[in-house]
Amino acid sequence: MTTLFAIHLSDGVVKPEAIILGFICSFFLLRITLKQLREEEIPRIALLSAGFFIASLIHFRIGPSSVHLILNGLVGVLLDRRSILAISTGIVLQTFLLSHGGISTIGLNILIIGLPALFSGSLFRLFLKQFYDPKTNPPLTTLAQQQFIAMLWILHPGLIVLGIGAIHLGKQIRVRLYDYRYFFSGFITSSLTVMSSVFLNSFLLLVEGSENWQLIVVFIILSHIPVAILEGVITGLIIQIILSHNIHFLEFNNLNTQEPSI
């Protein structure tokens, strides 16, 4: 029962038809991501496969069970569509070497952890676009500032001072956030990716579970909230370091933004 609390599905917890469908879907997903794989991508995939595998060794005791780091958000941001290759390799190693999850549910576990990772790269770039350089894109245009101050004047003339102060404070906060935009984008992306995997795991247990796992599902979701927050911090820090310090030897090309290429 202890292994059931983890995000990996164990043998016998879901119906046979779900297991078969999991292997079929994961096979076609791997086949698609293997297309046009370049030789220079293999070291990066291997590096993050190792990181994904090692992360599962870091356990945290929560209640009657324990949870471990997943890092599928970090893998997804750095590898984008190749992330499923690193995750599938890590899951196979986790299953046979660490007994994390069942052999029959390898296909489902690849989908649970790998599918959210496939979208995390695009999600990261989407969040990154929400941060603008305040020197060229001020938080409020001149017209918007005038409308804001006019609204305050209608409410009470004394609020104008507070309004001007709020506009100035907003600009300062925007400057600080812009300096750490990679961290915040990575934090949000990784946290959402982890929780997406948790919800996929819970959905399968509820819909295709061999028994009634409702109480287990509640515990799985609650126990992984701190994991999602911690992984968000880890991913945010790593991405911030890579992009802020121009670490070019890793050549994670999918992280290219409007900033200079790394």
C-alpha positions as a Markdown table, in Angstrom:
| # | Residue | x | y | z |
|---|---|---|---|---|
| 1 | Met | 0.0 | 0.0 | 0.0 |
| 2 | Thr | 2.9 | 2.3 | 0.6 |
| 3 | Thr | 3.9 | 2.4 | -3.0 |
| 4 | Leu | 0.4 | 3.3 | -4.0 |
| 5 | Phe | 0.8 | 6.7 | -2.4 |
| 6 | Ala | 3.5 | 7.6 | -4.9 |
| 7 | Ile | 2.8 | 9.0 | -8.3 |
| 8 | His | 3.8 | 5.8 | -10.0 |
| 9 | Leu | 1.0 | 3.3 | -10.5 |
| 10 | Ser | 1.7 | -0.2 | -9.0 |
| 11 | Asp | 0.7 | -3.5 | -10.4 |
| 12 | Gly | -2.9 | -4.5 | -10.0 |
| 13 | Val | -4.3 | -1.1 | -9.1 |
| 14 | Val | -5.9 | -0.4 | -12.6 |
| 15 | Lys | -7.9 | -2.5 | -14.9 |
| 16 | Pro | -6.2 | -4.6 | -17.6 |
| 17 | Glu | -7.7 | -2.6 | -20.5 |
| 18 | Ala | -6.1 | 0.5 | -19.1 |
| 19 | Ile | -2.7 | -1.2 | -18.9 |
| 20 | Ile | -2.9 | -2.3 | -22.5 |
| 21 | Leu | -4.0 | 1.1 | -23.7 |
| 22 | Gly | -1.1 | 2.6 | -21.7 |
| 23 | Phe | 1.5 | 0.5 | -23.5 |
| 24 | Ile | 0.0 | 1.2 | -26.9 |
| 25 | Cys | -0.2 | 5.0 | -26.4 |
| 26 | Ser | 3.3 | 5.2 | -24.9 |
| 27 | Phe | 4.8 | 3.2 | -27.8 |
| 28 | Phe | 3.4 | 5.5 | -30.4 |
| 29 | Leu | 4.4 | 8.5 | -28.4 |
| 30 | Leu | 8.0 | 7.3 | -28.2 |
| 31 | Arg | 8.0 | 6.5 | -31.9 |
| 32 | Ile | 6.9 | 10.0 | -32.7 |
| 33 | Thr | 9.5 | 11.7 | -30.4 |
| 34 | Leu | 12.3 | 9.5 | -31.8 |
| 35 | Lys | 11.8 | 10.9 | -35.3 |
| 36 | Gln | 14.6 | 13.1 | -36.6 |
| 37 | Leu | 16.6 | 12.6 | -33.3 |
| 38 | Arg | 20.0 | 14.2 | -33.8 |
| 39 | Glu | 23.2 | 12.7 | -32.4 |
| 40 | Glu | 24.0 | 15.9 | -30.5 |
| 41 | Glu | 20.8 | 15.6 | -28.6 |
| 42 | Ile | 21.6 | 12.3 | -27.0 |
| 43 | Pro | 24.0 | 13.6 | -24.3 |
| 44 | Arg | 21.4 | 16.1 | -23.1 |
| 45 | Ile | 18.8 | 13.4 | -23.0 |
| 46 | Ala | 21.1 | 11.0 | -21.1 |
| 47 | Leu | 22.1 | 13.8 | -18.6 |
| 48 | Leu | 18.5 | 14.6 | -17.8 |
| 49 | Ser | 17.5 | 10.9 | -17.7 |
| 50 | Ala | 20.1 | 10.4 | -15.0 |
| 51 | Gly | 18.8 | 13.5 | -13.1 |
| 52 | Phe | 15.2 | 12.3 | -13.4 |
| 53 | Phe | 16.3 | 8.9 | -12.0 |
| 54 | Ile | 18.4 | 10.2 | -9.2 |
| 55 | Ala | 15.6 | 12.6 | -8.1 |
| 56 | Ser | 13.4 | 9.6 | -7.3 |
| 57 | Leu | 16.0 | 8.6 | -4.6 |
| 58 | Ile | 15.2 | 11.8 | -2.6 |
| 59 | His | 12.3 | 10.9 | -0.4 |
| 60 | Phe | 10.2 | 13.0 | 2.0 |
| 61 | Arg | 8.2 | 11.4 | 4.8 |
| 62 | Ile | 4.5 | 12.6 | 4.7 |
| 63 | Gly | 2.1 | 10.9 | 7.1 |
| 64 | Pro | 2.0 | 7.1 | 6.8 |
| 65 | Ser | 4.0 | 7.1 | 3.5 |
| 66 | Ser | 6.6 | 9.1 | 1.6 |
| 67 | Val | 6.9 | 11.0 | -1.7 |
| 68 | His | 9.9 | 11.7 | -3.9 |
| 69 | Leu | 11.0 | 14.4 | -6.3 |
| 70 | Ile | 9.8 | 13.9 | -9.9 |
| 71 | Leu | 11.4 | 16.8 | -11.9 |
| 72 | Asn | 9.4 | 16.1 | -15.0 |
| 73 | Gly | 8.8 | 19.9 | -15.2 |
| 74 | Leu | 12.5 | 20.6 | -15.4 |
| 75 | Val | 13.1 | 17.8 | -17.9 |
| 76 | Gly | 10.2 | 19.1 | -20.1 |
| 77 | Val | 11.5 | 22.7 | -20.1 |
| 78 | Leu | 15.0 | 21.7 | -21.0 |
| 79 | Leu | 14.2 | 18.9 | -23.5 |
| 80 | Asp | 10.8 | 20.0 | -24.8 |
| 81 | Arg | 9.4 | 17.2 | -27.1 |
| 82 | Arg | 12.4 | 15.0 | -26.4 |
| 83 | Ser | 11.5 | 14.9 | -22.7 |
| 84 | Ile | 9.5 | 11.7 | -23.1 |
| 85 | Leu | 12.7 | 9.9 | -24.1 |
| 86 | Ala | 14.4 | 10.9 | -20.9 |
| 87 | Ile | 11.4 | 10.2 | -18.7 |
| 88 | Ser | 10.7 | 6.8 | -20.3 |
| 89 | Thr | 14.3 | 5.7 | -19.7 |
| 90 | Gly | 14.2 | 6.9 | -16.1 |
| 91 | Ile | 10.8 | 5.2 | -15.4 |
| 92 | Val | 12.1 | 1.8 | -16.7 |
| 93 | Leu | 15.2 | 2.1 | -14.5 |
| 94 | Gln | 13.1 | 3.1 | -11.5 |
| 95 | Thr | 10.8 | 0.2 | -12.1 |
| 96 | Phe | 13.5 | -2.5 | -12.3 |
| 97 | Leu | 16.1 | -1.1 | -10.0 |
| 98 | Leu | 14.1 | 0.7 | -7.3 |
| 99 | Ser | 10.7 | -1.0 | -7.6 |
| 100 | His | 9.0 | 2.3 | -8.2 |
| 101 | Gly | 5.7 | 1.4 | -9.8 |
| 102 | Gly | 4.8 | -1.9 | -11.5 |
| 103 | Ile | 6.1 | -3.6 | -14.6 |
| 104 | Ser | 2.6 | -3.9 | -16.0 |
| 105 | Thr | 2.0 | -0.2 | -15.6 |
| 106 | Ile | 5.2 | 1.1 | -17.2 |
| 107 | Gly | 3.3 | 2.4 | -20.2 |
| 108 | Leu | 0.8 | 4.3 | -18.0 |
| 109 | Asn | 3.5 | 5.7 | -15.8 |
| 110 | Ile | 5.3 | 7.0 | -18.9 |
| 111 | Leu | 2.1 | 8.8 | -20.0 |
| 112 | Ile | 1.3 | 10.1 | -16.5 |
| 113 | Ile | 4.7 | 11.7 | -16.0 |
| 114 | Gly | 5.7 | 12.3 | -19.7 |
| 115 | Leu | 2.6 | 13.9 | -21.1 |
| 116 | Pro | 2.6 | 17.0 | -18.9 |
| 117 | Ala | 6.4 | 17.3 | -19.5 |
| 118 | Leu | 5.8 | 17.5 | -23.3 |
| 119 | Phe | 3.8 | 20.7 | -22.8 |
| 120 | Ser | 6.0 | 22.3 | -20.1 |
| 121 | Gly | 8.4 | 23.8 | -22.6 |
| 122 | Ser | 5.7 | 25.6 | -24.4 |
| 123 | Leu | 4.1 | 26.6 | -21.1 |
| 124 | Phe | 7.4 | 28.0 | -19.9 |
| 125 | Arg | 7.8 | 30.2 | -23.0 |
| 126 | Leu | 4.2 | 31.3 | -22.6 |
| 127 | Phe | 4.8 | 32.5 | -19.0 |
| 128 | Leu | 8.1 | 34.1 | -20.0 |
| 129 | Lys | 6.3 | 36.3 | -22.6 |
| 130 | Gln | 4.2 | 37.8 | -19.8 |
| 131 | Phe | 7.4 | 39.6 | -18.4 |
| 132 | Tyr | 8.3 | 42.8 | -20.3 |
| 133 | Asp | 11.4 | 45.0 | -19.9 |
| 134 | Pro | 10.0 | 48.0 | -18.0 |
| 135 | Lys | 12.4 | 50.2 | -19.8 |
| 136 | Thr | 10.7 | 49.7 | -23.1 |
| 137 | Asn | 7.3 | 48.4 | -22.0 |
| 138 | Pro | 6.1 | 50.2 | -18.9 |
| 139 | Pro | 3.4 | 48.5 | -16.8 |
| 140 | Leu | 1.0 | 51.3 | -17.4 |
| 141 | Thr | 0.8 | 53.5 | -20.5 |
| 142 | Thr | 0.4 | 57.3 | -20.1 |
| 143 | Leu | -3.2 | 57.1 | -21.0 |
| 144 | Ala | -3.9 | 54.3 | -18.6 |
| 145 | Gln | -2.2 | 56.3 | -15.8 |
| 146 | Gln | -4.4 | 59.3 | -16.6 |
| 147 | Gln | -7.5 | 57.2 | -16.5 |
| 148 | Phe | -6.4 | 55.6 | -13.2 |
| 149 | Ile | -5.7 | 58.9 | -11.6 |
| 150 | Ala | -9.0 | 60.4 | -12.9 |
| 151 | Met | -10.9 | 57.5 | -11.4 |
| 152 | Leu | -9.2 | 58.1 | -8.1 |
| 153 | Trp | -10.1 | 61.9 | -8.3 |
| 154 | Ile | -13.7 | 61.0 | -8.8 |
| 155 | Leu | -13.7 | 58.7 | -5.7 |
| 156 | His | -11.7 | 61.2 | -3.5 |
| 157 | Pro | -9.0 | 63.8 | -4.4 |
| 158 | Gly | -6.9 | 62.6 | -1.6 |
| 159 | Leu | -6.5 | 59.2 | -3.3 |
| 160 | Ile | -4.4 | 60.7 | -6.0 |
| 161 | Val | -1.3 | 60.6 | -3.8 |
| 162 | Leu | -1.9 | 57.0 | -3.1 |
| 163 | Gly | -2.5 | 56.3 | -6.9 |
| 164 | Ile | 0.8 | 57.9 | -7.9 |
| 165 | Gly | 2.6 | 55.9 | -5.2 |
| 166 | Ala | 0.9 | 52.7 | -6.4 |
| 167 | Ile | 2.0 | 53.4 | -10.0 |
| 168 | His | 5.6 | 54.0 | -8.9 |
| 169 | Leu | 5.6 | 50.9 | -6.7 |
| 170 | Gly | 4.2 | 48.8 | -9.6 |
| 171 | Lys | 7.0 | 49.9 | -11.9 |
| 172 | Gln | 9.6 | 49.0 | -9.2 |
| 173 | Ile | 8.0 | 45.6 | -8.6 |
| 174 | Arg | 7.9 | 45.0 | -12.4 |
| 175 | Val | 11.6 | 45.8 | -12.6 |
| 176 | Arg | 12.4 | 43.2 | -9.9 |
| 177 | Leu | 10.2 | 40.6 | -11.4 |
| 178 | Tyr | 11.8 | 41.1 | -14.8 |
| 179 | Asp | 15.2 | 40.4 | -13.4 |
| 180 | Tyr | 13.9 | 37.1 | -12.1 |
| 181 | Arg | 11.5 | 36.3 | -14.9 |
| 182 | Tyr | 13.2 | 33.0 | -15.6 |
| 183 | Phe | 12.8 | 31.8 | -12.0 |
| 184 | Phe | 9.1 | 32.7 | -11.8 |
| 185 | Ser | 8.4 | 31.2 | -15.2 |
| 186 | Gly | 10.2 | 28.0 | -14.3 |
| 187 | Phe | 8.6 | 27.9 | -10.8 |
| 188 | Ile | 5.0 | 28.1 | -12.2 |
| 189 | Thr | 5.7 | 25.8 | -15.1 |
| 190 | Ser | 7.3 | 23.0 | -13.0 |
| 191 | Ser | 4.6 | 23.2 | -10.2 |
| 192 | Leu | 1.8 | 23.0 | -12.8 |
| 193 | Thr | 3.6 | 20.1 | -14.5 |
| 194 | Val | 3.9 | 18.1 | -11.3 |
| 195 | Met | 0.3 | 18.7 | -10.3 |
| 196 | Ser | -0.9 | 17.7 | -13.8 |
| 197 | Ser | 0.9 | 14.4 | -13.4 |
| 198 | Val | -0.7 | 14.0 | -10.0 |
| 199 | Phe | -4.2 | 14.7 | -11.4 |
| 200 | Leu | -3.6 | 12.2 | -14.3 |
| 201 | Asn | -2.6 | 9.6 | -11.8 |
| 202 | Ser | -5.7 | 10.3 | -9.6 |
| 203 | Phe | -8.0 | 10.3 | -12.7 |
| 204 | Leu | -6.8 | 6.8 | -13.7 |
| 205 | Leu | -7.2 | 5.5 | -10.2 |
| 206 | Leu | -10.8 | 6.8 | -10.0 |
| 207 | Val | -11.9 | 5.9 | -13.5 |
| 208 | Glu | -9.9 | 2.7 | -14.2 |
| 209 | Gly | -9.0 | 1.6 | -10.7 |
| 210 | Ser | -9.5 | -2.0 | -9.8 |
| 211 | Glu | -10.9 | -0.9 | -6.5 |
| 212 | Asn | -12.3 | 2.2 | -4.8 |
| 213 | Trp | -9.3 | 4.4 | -4.4 |
| 214 | Gln | -11.0 | 7.7 | -3.4 |
| 215 | Leu | -9.3 | 8.2 | -0.1 |
| 216 | Ile | -6.0 | 7.3 | -1.6 |
| 217 | Val | -6.5 | 9.8 | -4.4 |
| 218 | Val | -7.1 | 12.6 | -1.8 |
| 219 | Phe | -3.9 | 11.7 | 0.0 |
| 220 | Ile | -1.9 | 11.6 | -3.2 |
| 221 | Ile | -3.1 | 15.1 | -4.2 |
| 222 | Leu | -2.5 | 16.7 | -0.8 |
| 223 | Ser | 0.9 | 15.0 | -0.3 |
| 224 | His | 2.3 | 16.2 | -3.6 |
| 225 | Ile | 1.4 | 19.9 | -3.2 |
| 226 | Pro | 4.6 | 20.5 | -1.2 |
| 227 | Val | 6.5 | 18.5 | -3.8 |
| 228 | Ala | 5.2 | 20.7 | -6.6 |
| 229 | Ile | 6.3 | 23.8 | -4.7 |
| 230 | Leu | 9.7 | 22.4 | -4.0 |
| 231 | Glu | 10.2 | 21.3 | -7.6 |
| 232 | Gly | 9.1 | 24.7 | -8.7 |
| 233 | Val | 11.9 | 26.3 | -6.7 |
| 234 | Ile | 14.5 | 23.9 | -8.0 |
| 235 | Thr | 13.4 | 24.3 | -11.6 |
| 236 | Gly | 13.2 | 28.0 | -11.3 |
| 237 | Leu | 16.7 | 28.3 | -9.9 |
| 238 | Ile | 18.3 | 26.0 | -12.5 |
| 239 | Ile | 16.6 | 27.8 | -15.4 |
| 240 | Gln | 17.5 | 31.2 | -13.9 |
| 241 | Ile | 21.2 | 30.1 | -13.7 |
| 242 | Ile | 21.3 | 28.7 | -17.2 |
| 243 | Leu | 19.7 | 31.6 | -19.0 |
| 244 | Ser | 21.0 | 34.5 | -16.8 |
| 245 | His | 24.6 | 33.4 | -17.0 |
| 246 | Asn | 24.7 | 32.3 | -20.6 |
| 247 | Ile | 25.7 | 28.7 | -19.9 |
| 248 | His | 26.1 | 27.8 | -23.6 |
| 249 | Phe | 27.8 | 24.4 | -23.3 |
| 250 | Leu | 24.5 | 22.7 | -22.5 |
| 251 | Glu | 22.9 | 24.2 | -25.7 |
| 252 | Phe | 19.3 | 23.8 | -24.6 |
| 253 | Asn | 18.1 | 25.4 | -27.8 |
| 254 | Asn | 14.4 | 25.2 | -26.9 |
| 255 | Leu | 14.9 | 27.8 | -24.2 |
| 256 | Asn | 15.8 | 30.4 | -26.8 |
| 257 | Thr | 13.6 | 33.5 | -26.3 |
| 258 | Gln | 13.9 | 37.1 | -27.4 |
| 259 | Glu | 17.0 | 37.2 | -25.2 |
| 260 | Pro | 20.4 | 36.5 | -26.7 |
| 261 | Ser | 20.8 | 32.9 | -27.7 |
| 262 | Ile | 22.4 | 30.6 | -25.1 |
